[in-house]
Amino acid sequence: MLDYPKIRIILFSGEKDREKADVLERSLPKEKVVPLQGKTSLSDSLAILSGCDYLLTNDSGMMHMGAALGIPGAVFFGPTDPVATGPLGGKIRVLRHHVTCAPCLLRECPID
């Protein structure tokens, strides 16, 4: 982030991911973060997202909204299949570590 002094990180999340987003917020420089996790409606999130230059997200509705808006970015995929549920439009790069048991679609890994 030192290479990009003007960068601001906007954190969005729903209630089920709020705890993870809060952990992420605490790990980032306070002056760089706009903490919106659990504070915006879907339509407000979409309006704010439309002004972003880059999107870093997990496989979620936010990924699909960013792709629909044509925002470049990257998405982390876990137990889901990016071929089946990945972003459309080609501006969002899929980041995935392939494991033989994927896609399992489970929220918690029974192996580790």
HELIX and SHEET records of a PDB file:
HELIX    1   1 GLU A   15  ASP A   17  5                                   3    
HELIX    2   2 ARG A   18  SER A   27  1                                  10    
HELIX    3   3 LYS A   30  LYS A   32  5                                   3    
HELIX    4   4 LEU A   42  LEU A   49  1                                   8    
HELIX    5   5 GLY A   61  LEU A   69  1                                   9    
HELIX    6   6 PRO A   82  THR A   85  1                                   4    
SHEET    1   A 2 ILE A   9  LEU A  11  0                                        
SHEET    2   A 2 VAL A  33  PRO A  35  1                                        
SHEET    1   B 3 LEU A  55  ASN A  58  0                                        
SHEET    2   B 3 GLY A  73  PHE A  76  1                                        
SHEET    3   B 3 ILE A  92  LEU A  95  1                                        
END                                                                             
